[in-house]
Amino acid sequence: MIRTARATDVPALHAMIRDLAAYEKALDEVHVTEEQLHTALFGPHPAAFAHLAEDDTTGEPLGFALWFLNFSTWRGVHGIYLEDLYVRPEARGGGHGRALLRELARTCVERGYQRLEWSVLNWNEPSIRFYESLGARPQDEWTVYRLTDGALAELGAR
């Protein structure tokens, strides 16, 4: 079962974000608090959105997709950027990841968005195989750049 996240889901989302970061060998990079997550998703000006995959019997959260809108200047319309997709290890293979992506694709189609995009770590072969099985293709002519911490502060102070 896939549903839109509710404010009461913030603790479970926060825990799964930490689980995802641990899987990606970057737990020390997670600084988000439950309060920040709540504000981003449910504050007066939501900056992000989330869907949960639940166990049909118990209602236990098994995975999530956290996303936000982007905009294509070439296409002239919004798209969805999937920031995180995570399914708990014990629930993998049950179709939850596919169902979460299907829900985002459905949202794109309904709203006239023309892109659903995300990044995947180069070493994450199981995810790469999964995404390619859905018809997704890597954009290998692009390299992601990021400014954070000191470099961001320095550039922003000029």
N, CA, C and O of each residue as an XYZ file, in Angstrom:
632
protein
N       0.836     -1.181      0.000
C       0.000      0.000      0.000
C       0.884      1.248      0.000
O       1.811      1.362      0.801
N       0.590      2.164     -0.892
C       1.320      3.424     -0.988
C       0.358      4.529     -0.593
O      -0.792      4.556     -1.032
N       0.841      5.441      0.241
C       0.020      6.580      0.633
C       0.905      7.801      0.824
O       2.118      7.690      1.004
N       0.274      8.965      0.780
C       0.966     10.213      1.063
C       1.345     10.231      2.537
O       0.563      9.821      3.395
N       2.547     10.709      2.821
C       3.005     10.776      4.209
C       2.157     11.763      4.999
O       1.653     12.749      4.461
N       2.011     11.471      6.304
C       1.320     12.347      7.240
C       2.324     12.844      8.273
O       3.406     12.275      8.421
N       1.966     13.898      8.981
C       2.852     14.466      9.999
C       3.249     13.424     11.040
O       4.361     13.469     11.565
N       2.369     12.504     11.336
C       2.683     11.467     12.327
C       3.722     10.472     11.828
O       4.230      9.668     12.609
N       4.043     10.515     10.539
C       5.043      9.616      9.957
C       6.470     10.143     10.091
O       7.419      9.432      9.761
N       6.635     11.364     10.564
C       7.962     11.977     10.603
C       8.980     11.119     11.358
O      10.086     10.942     10.848
N       8.676     10.577     12.544
C       9.685      9.739     13.212
C      10.108      8.530     12.367
O      11.294      8.201     12.318
N       9.162      7.872     11.708
C       9.501      6.717     10.864
C      10.314      7.166      9.656
O      11.275      6.494      9.280
N       9.949      8.283      9.045
C      10.720      8.808      7.913
C      12.141      9.144      8.351
O      13.101      8.816      7.655
N      12.272      9.785      9.481
C      13.592     10.158      9.993
C      14.446      8.907     10.212
O      15.623      8.885      9.852
N      13.859      7.883     10.796
C      14.596      6.638     11.045
C      15.034      5.995      9.726
O      16.160      5.510      9.617
N      14.149      5.992      8.728
C      14.506      5.373      7.447
C      15.539      6.203      6.697
O      16.373      5.644      5.984
N      15.500      7.529      6.841
C      16.545      8.366      6.232
C      17.896      7.987      6.816
O      18.880      7.878      6.083
N      17.953      7.788      8.117
C      19.197      7.382      8.767
C      19.621      5.980      8.299
O      20.809      5.730      8.092
N      18.656      5.074      8.134
C      18.972      3.729      7.632
C      19.543      3.799      6.216
O      20.507      3.105      5.893
N      18.940      4.646      5.374
C      19.442      4.819      4.007
C      20.862      5.373      4.023
O      21.721      4.903      3.277
N      21.109      6.355      4.857
C      22.451      6.944      4.941
C      23.467      5.914      5.407
O      24.595      5.892      4.914
N      23.087      5.068      6.343
C      23.992      4.009      6.801
C      24.299      3.052      5.655
O      25.451      2.659      5.470
N      23.291      2.676      4.890
C      23.483      1.802      3.728
C      24.428      2.446      2.717
O      25.244      1.763      2.099
N      24.314      3.772      2.553
C      25.156      4.489      1.594
C      26.500      4.903      2.191
O      27.251      5.668      1.586
N      26.789      4.386      3.384
C      28.069      4.635      4.063
C      28.292      6.121      4.329
O      29.410      6.618      4.196
N      27.209      6.838      4.710
C      27.302      8.281      4.921
C      26.469      8.741      6.119
O      25.977      9.870      6.135
N      26.312      7.886      7.108
C      25.479      8.242      8.260
C      25.979      9.508      8.947
O      25.179     10.289      9.462
N      27.283      9.715      8.960
C      27.843     10.904      9.609
C      27.459     12.201      8.890
O      27.662     13.288      9.432
N      26.916     12.102      7.694
C      26.504     13.289      6.941
C      25.055     13.693      7.208
O      24.612     14.745      6.746
N      24.316     12.869      7.946
C      22.910     13.169      8.222
C      22.826     14.121      9.406
O      23.245     13.796     10.517
N      22.278     15.301      9.149
C      22.115     16.312     10.196
C      20.654     16.676     10.411
O      20.334     17.382     11.368
N      19.767     16.213      9.549
C      18.362     16.600      9.630
C      17.756     16.114     10.942
O      18.008     14.995     11.390
N      16.953     16.985     11.541
C      16.213     16.623     12.745
C      14.774     16.314     12.357
O      14.336     16.642     11.255
N      14.053     15.689     13.256
C      12.639     15.435     12.999
C      11.891     16.756     12.820
O      10.983     16.847     11.994
N      12.266     17.772     13.585
C      11.616     19.074     13.468
C      11.846     19.683     12.085
O      10.913     20.207     11.476
N      13.078     19.616     11.588
C      13.361     20.135     10.244
C      12.571     19.375      9.184
O      12.022     19.971      8.257
N      12.521     18.072      9.330
C      11.785     17.246      8.372
C      10.299     17.602      8.406
O       9.658     17.714      7.361
N       9.764     17.777      9.595
C       8.356     18.147      9.737
C       8.080     19.479      9.038
O       7.092     19.608      8.315
N       8.946     20.461      9.251
C       8.760     21.772      8.620
C       8.858     21.667      7.104
O       8.054     22.267      6.390
N       9.841     20.907      6.602
C      10.020     20.772      5.149
C       8.818     20.115      4.484
O       8.445     20.479      3.369
N       8.216     19.155      5.161
C       7.111     18.401      4.575
C       5.727     18.972      4.893
O       4.812     18.885      4.074
N       5.578     19.559      6.090
C       4.237     19.926      6.551
C       4.128     21.355      7.067
O       3.090     21.737      7.608
N       5.183     22.150      6.908
C       5.155     23.534      7.354
C       4.284     24.390      6.455
O       3.626     23.880      5.548
N       4.280     25.703      6.707
C       3.426     26.593      5.917
C       3.803     26.647      4.432
O       2.950     26.937      3.594
N       5.054     26.376      4.100
C       5.509     26.381      2.701
C       6.297     25.101      2.447
O       7.527     25.134      2.418
N       5.614     23.978      2.262
C       6.329     22.708      2.072
C       7.321     22.779      0.917
O       6.995     23.255     -0.170
N       8.530     22.300      1.169
C       9.584     22.287      0.160
C       9.772     20.892     -0.420
O      10.433     20.719     -1.444
N       9.191     19.910      0.235
C       9.360     18.511     -0.186
C       8.069     17.757      0.110
O       7.194     18.230      0.834
N       7.986     16.575     -0.473
C       6.797     15.744     -0.339
C       7.262     14.310     -0.131
O       8.386     13.960     -0.491
N       6.409     13.486      0.445
C       6.814     12.100      0.687
C       5.629     11.163      0.552
O       4.483     11.519      0.824
N       5.950      9.949      0.119
C       4.998      8.849      0.083
C       5.600      7.703      0.886
O       6.818      7.528      0.924
N       4.739      6.931      1.520
C       5.169      5.774      2.298
C       4.627      4.500      1.680
O       3.519      4.465      1.145
N       5.436      3.457      1.768
C       4.973      2.104      1.468
C       4.707      1.456      2.822
O       5.565      1.466      3.704
N       3.518      0.896      2.979
C       3.134      0.277      4.242
C       2.862     -1.204      4.060
O       2.487     -1.658      2.979
N       3.057     -1.941      5.131
C       2.626     -3.329      5.174
C       1.097     -3.338      5.143
O       0.456     -2.639      5.928
N       0.511     -4.127      4.240
C      -0.943     -4.148      4.084
C      -1.668     -4.624      5.334
O      -2.815     -4.243      5.572
N      -1.015     -5.446      6.126
C      -1.662     -6.004      7.312
C      -1.455     -5.148      8.549
O      -2.411     -4.818      9.251
N      -0.204     -4.788      8.816
C       0.117     -4.092     10.062
C       0.144     -2.577      9.928
O       0.059     -1.871     10.933
N       0.262     -2.064      8.711
C       0.399     -0.625      8.521
C       1.797     -0.118      8.826
O       2.033      1.090      8.806
N       2.735     -1.029      9.112
C       4.113     -0.631      9.426
C       4.774     -0.025      8.194
O       4.670     -0.581      7.100
N       5.464      1.129      8.363
C       6.181      1.715      7.227
C       7.315      0.799      6.767
O       8.152      0.379      7.567
N       7.331      0.497      5.474
C       8.347     -0.392      4.905
C       9.316      0.353      3.997
O      10.392     -0.160      3.688
N       8.951      1.553      3.568
C       9.801      2.316      2.675
C       9.198      3.680      2.424
O       8.084      3.979      2.854
N       9.965      4.506      1.715
C       9.476      5.847      1.423
C      10.130      6.391      0.164
O      11.188      5.936     -0.271
N       9.457      7.379     -0.399
C      10.006      8.199     -1.478
C       9.844      9.639     -1.031
O       8.737     10.071     -0.709
N      10.943     10.386     -1.010
C      10.906     11.803     -0.658
C      11.335     12.582     -1.895
O      12.380     12.293     -2.478
N      10.536     13.566     -2.299
C      10.753     14.237     -3.570
C      10.387     15.706     -3.498
O       9.749     16.164     -2.549
N      10.805     16.434     -4.522
C      10.432     17.837     -4.659
C      10.303     18.162     -6.137
O      10.711     17.383     -6.999
N       9.729     19.324     -6.415
C       9.558     19.739     -7.796
C      10.835     20.374     -8.326
O      11.517     21.113     -7.617
N      11.144     20.078     -9.568
C      12.181     20.813    -10.290
C      11.512     21.455    -11.501
O      10.297     21.351    -11.664
N      12.283     22.106    -12.337
C      11.715     22.761    -13.502
C      12.679     22.621    -14.670
O      13.880     22.847    -14.525
N      12.155     22.254    -15.806
C      12.952     22.141    -17.020
C      12.739     23.383    -17.879
O      11.639     23.634    -18.370
N      13.800     24.147    -18.048
C      13.688     25.312    -18.933
C      13.514     24.878    -20.388
O      12.940     25.620    -21.185
N      13.994     23.705    -20.740
C      13.866     23.226    -22.111
C      12.459     22.730    -22.407
O      11.953     22.907    -23.515
N      11.834     22.112    -21.422
C      10.483     21.593    -21.626
C       9.407     22.580    -21.177
O       8.262     22.502    -21.622
N       9.775     23.497    -20.303
C       8.840     24.521    -19.857
C       7.846     24.065    -18.810
O       6.834     24.728    -18.580
N       8.125     22.940    -18.175
C       7.209     22.409    -17.157
C       8.008     21.842    -15.983
O       9.212     21.600    -16.064
N       7.279     21.646    -14.898
C       7.873     21.015    -13.731
C       8.167     19.544    -13.996
O       7.677     18.950    -14.956
N       8.968     18.990    -13.127
C       9.208     17.562    -13.044
C       9.369     17.224    -11.582
O       9.303     18.099    -10.718
N       9.577     15.969    -11.314
C       9.826     15.506     -9.952
C      11.275     15.080     -9.847
O      11.778     14.330    -10.683
N      11.945     15.568     -8.807
C      13.266     15.073     -8.468
C      13.112     14.207     -7.227
O      12.707     14.684     -6.167
N      13.435     12.946     -7.370
C      13.360     11.988     -6.274
C      14.651     12.080     -5.471
O      15.705     11.638     -5.926
N      14.564     12.648     -4.293
C      15.741     12.816     -3.442
C      16.156     11.486     -2.815
O      17.332     11.123     -2.824
N      15.184     10.772     -2.276
C      15.482      9.489     -1.626
C      14.391      8.484     -1.921
O      13.203      8.801     -1.870
N      14.811      7.266     -2.232
C      13.921      6.119     -2.328
C      14.550      5.043     -1.463
O      15.719      4.702     -1.639
N      13.780      4.510     -0.533
C      14.326      3.515      0.384
C      13.251      2.506      0.737
O      12.105      2.859      1.016
N      13.646      1.244      0.718
C      12.804      0.156      1.196
C      13.635     -0.627      2.204
O      14.781     -0.985      1.933
N      13.052     -0.888      3.361
C      13.772     -1.631      4.401
C      14.244     -2.971      3.847
O      13.534     -3.603      3.065
N      15.439     -3.407      4.246
C      16.003     -4.640      3.680
C      15.068     -5.844      3.751
O      14.990     -6.626      2.803
N      14.359     -5.996      4.868
C      13.479     -7.160      5.012
C      12.259     -7.100      4.094
O      11.571     -8.107      3.923
N      11.981     -5.941      3.505
C      10.816     -5.793      2.630
C      11.203     -5.731      1.151
O      10.331     -5.668      0.285
N      12.496     -5.750      0.861
C      12.926     -5.652     -0.532
C      12.486     -6.879     -1.321
O      12.431     -7.991     -0.798
N      12.179     -6.649     -2.580
C      11.704     -7.731     -3.434
C      10.195     -7.904     -3.376
O       9.638     -8.741     -4.086
N       9.526     -7.116     -2.530
C       8.075     -7.219     -2.383
C       7.291     -6.266     -3.262
O       6.065     -6.206     -3.169
N       7.978     -5.518     -4.118
C       7.300     -4.614     -5.036
C       7.064     -3.209     -4.498
O       6.420     -2.394     -5.157
N       7.582     -2.918     -3.298
C       7.338     -1.609     -2.693
C       8.074     -0.483     -3.419
O       7.506      0.590     -3.622
N       9.317     -0.708     -3.810
C      10.061      0.307     -4.551
C       9.400      0.611     -5.876
O       9.260      1.773     -6.258
N       8.996     -0.425     -6.574
C       8.298     -0.252     -7.854
C       6.991      0.511     -7.640
O       6.649      1.389     -8.432
N       6.269      0.184     -6.584
C       4.993      0.856     -6.314
C       5.208      2.337     -5.981
O       4.425      3.188     -6.402
N       6.261      2.641     -5.230
C       6.562      4.041     -4.924
C       6.894      4.810     -6.203
O       6.391      5.914     -6.409
N       7.732      4.237     -7.055
C       8.072      4.903     -8.316
C       6.859      5.007     -9.236
O       6.702      6.002     -9.944
N       6.012      4.001     -9.230
C       4.782      4.053    -10.029
C       3.909      5.222     -9.567
O       3.322      5.923    -10.392
N       3.823      5.433     -8.249
C       3.021      6.541     -7.724
C       3.592      7.889     -8.172
O       2.839      8.797     -8.523
N       4.911      8.019     -8.161
C       5.519      9.278     -8.624
C       5.315      9.463    -10.125
O       5.051     10.575    -10.582
N       5.435      8.390    -10.886
C       5.188      8.470    -12.332
C       3.731      8.862    -12.596
O       3.453      9.671    -13.480
N       2.814      8.290    -11.832
C       1.393      8.630    -11.968
C       1.174     10.118    -11.666
O       0.407     10.788    -12.358
N       1.845     10.626    -10.636
C       1.747     12.045    -10.289
C       2.247     12.899    -11.447
O       1.626     13.904    -11.793
N       3.367     12.504    -12.046
C       3.891     13.243    -13.204
C       2.875     13.273    -14.339
O       2.597     14.333    -14.900
N       2.331     12.132    -14.672
C       1.383     12.046    -15.785
C       0.145     12.889    -15.494
O      -0.301     13.649    -16.354
N      -0.416     12.764    -14.288
C      -1.624     13.515    -13.941
C      -1.412     15.027    -13.984
O      -2.311     15.769    -14.380
N      -0.228     15.485    -13.579
C       0.022     16.918    -13.469
C       0.714     17.508    -14.699
O       0.971     18.711    -14.744
N       1.012     16.682    -15.682
C       1.667     17.169    -16.887
C       3.165     17.379    -16.737
O       3.780     18.052    -17.564
N       3.756     16.814    -15.696
C       5.212     16.893    -15.530
C       5.839     15.931    -16.534
O       5.276     14.874    -16.818
N       6.992     16.290    -17.066
C       7.568     15.472    -18.119
C       8.842     14.748    -17.733
O       9.436     14.054    -18.558
N       9.274     14.903    -16.473
C      10.488     14.201    -16.042
C      10.334     13.695    -14.618
O       9.746     14.350    -13.757
N      10.874     12.526    -14.404
C      11.067     11.963    -13.072
C      12.542     11.589    -13.028
O      12.987     10.689    -13.740
N      13.292     12.285    -12.190
C      14.744     12.118    -12.169
C      15.229     11.819    -10.766
O      14.572     12.153     -9.780
N      16.408     11.176    -10.687
C      17.055     10.892     -9.409
C      18.502     10.548     -9.672
O      18.916     10.360    -10.816
N      19.258     10.469     -8.608
C      20.670     10.065     -8.695
C      20.832      8.736     -7.986
O      20.079      8.400     -7.072
N      21.825      7.995     -8.423
C      22.146      6.724     -7.770
C      23.666      6.629     -7.682
O      24.382      7.024     -8.602
N      24.136      6.103     -6.570
C      25.579      5.926     -6.404
C      26.100      4.918     -7.424
O      25.459      3.897     -7.673
N      27.247      5.198     -8.006
C      27.811      4.337     -9.050
C      28.028      2.905     -8.594
O      27.950      1.989     -9.412
N      28.299      2.683     -7.307
C      28.562      1.335     -6.801
C      27.287      0.564     -6.464
O      27.355     -0.629     -6.169
N      26.133      1.216     -6.502
C      24.892      0.580     -6.069
C      24.257     -0.231     -7.202
O      23.205      0.125     -7.732
N      24.918     -1.313     -7.549
C      24.482     -2.151     -8.681
C      23.066     -2.700     -8.537
O      22.335     -2.716     -9.527
N      22.638     -3.154     -7.349
C      21.258     -3.647     -7.258
C      20.229     -2.576     -7.627
O      19.252     -2.866     -8.317
N      20.444     -1.345     -7.171
C      19.514     -0.270     -7.504
C      19.583      0.086     -8.980
O      18.554      0.321     -9.613
N      20.784      0.126     -9.531
C      20.941      0.436    -10.955
C      20.200     -0.589    -11.804
O      19.492     -0.220    -12.741
N      20.354     -1.864    -11.489
C      19.639     -2.913    -12.240
C      18.125     -2.732    -12.108
O      17.388     -2.864    -13.086
N      17.669     -2.428    -10.883
C      16.240     -2.223    -10.646
C      15.723     -1.055    -11.482
O      14.708     -1.188    -12.165
N      16.407      0.084    -11.438
C      15.952      1.261    -12.178
C      15.941      0.998    -13.678
O      15.004      1.390    -14.372
N      16.969      0.344    -14.173
C      17.018      0.053    -15.610
C      15.929     -0.933    -16.013
O      15.447     -0.886    -17.145
N      15.532     -1.827    -15.105
C      14.442     -2.764    -15.417
C      13.115     -2.042    -15.606
O      12.202     -2.567    -16.243
N      13.009     -0.833    -15.051
C      11.788     -0.027    -15.192
C      11.819      0.836    -16.449
O      10.815      1.457    -16.798
N      12.957      0.878    -17.128
C      13.093      1.693    -18.327
C      13.879      2.976    -18.104
O      14.060      3.754    -19.041
N      14.352      3.215    -16.879
C      15.167      4.402    -16.608
C      16.535      4.237    -17.252
O      17.062      3.128    -17.349
N      17.096      5.345    -17.687
C      18.408      5.323    -18.329
C      19.322      6.335    -17.673
O      18.881      7.433    -17.332
N      20.596      5.989    -17.486
C      21.528      6.937    -16.867
C      21.793      8.120    -17.781
O      21.796      7.992    -19.005
N      22.011      9.255    -17.178
C      22.366     10.468    -17.911
C      23.873     10.649    -17.761
O      24.327     11.533    -17.033
N      24.643      9.819    -18.445
C      26.084      9.751    -18.192
C      26.877     10.914    -18.776
O      28.085     11.004    -18.556
N      26.227     11.799    -19.509
C      26.956     12.954    -20.009
C      26.930     14.120    -19.026
O      27.493     15.177    -19.311
N      26.284     13.945    -17.871
C      26.177     14.977    -16.844
C      26.943     14.549    -15.606
O      26.956     13.370    -15.252
N      27.577     15.504    -14.950
C      28.244     15.266    -13.677
C      27.620     16.191    -12.644
O      27.492     17.393    -12.873
N      27.237     15.632    -11.517
C      26.634     16.420    -10.442
C      27.736     17.166     -9.693
O      28.767     16.589     -9.348
N      27.506     18.447     -9.448
C      28.405     19.257     -8.630
C      27.652     19.695     -7.392
O      26.429     19.836     -7.417
N      28.385     19.913     -6.303
C      27.753     20.304     -5.052
C      28.661     21.254     -4.293
O      29.868     21.035     -4.194
N      28.068     22.310     -3.759
C      28.740     23.210     -2.824
C      28.100     23.010     -1.456
O      26.876     23.057     -1.335
N      28.913     22.787     -0.425
C      28.406     22.654      0.935
C      29.404     23.275      1.901
O      30.517     23.648      1.531
N      28.973     23.369      3.134
C      29.816     23.739      4.262
C      30.663     24.978      3.969
O      30.131     26.007      3.553
N      31.975     24.886      4.183
C      32.866     26.027      4.056
C      32.900     26.636      2.672
O      32.911     27.859      2.537
N      32.916     25.808      1.641
C      32.961     26.323      0.269
C      31.698     27.115     -0.054
O      31.763     28.150     -0.716
N      30.559     26.630      0.411
C      29.293     27.344      0.187
C      29.291     28.667      0.953
O      28.904     29.703      0.411
N      29.719     28.630      2.197
C      29.752     29.842      3.007
C      30.708     30.871      2.416
O      30.404     32.063      2.385
N      31.853     30.412      1.953
C      32.835     31.327      1.374
C      32.304     31.990      0.114
O      32.410     33.207     -0.044
N      31.732     31.195     -0.782
C      31.206     31.762     -2.019
C      30.027     32.699     -1.731
O      29.903     33.752     -2.356
N      29.181     32.323     -0.803
C      28.025     33.133     -0.471
C      28.360     34.420      0.251
O      27.548     35.345      0.270
N      29.538     34.500      0.846
C      29.931     35.697      1.601
C      30.537     36.772      0.709
O      30.702     37.908      1.154
N      30.865     36.455     -0.508
C      31.531     37.419     -1.400
C      30.584     38.464     -1.919
O      30.991     39.344     -2.678
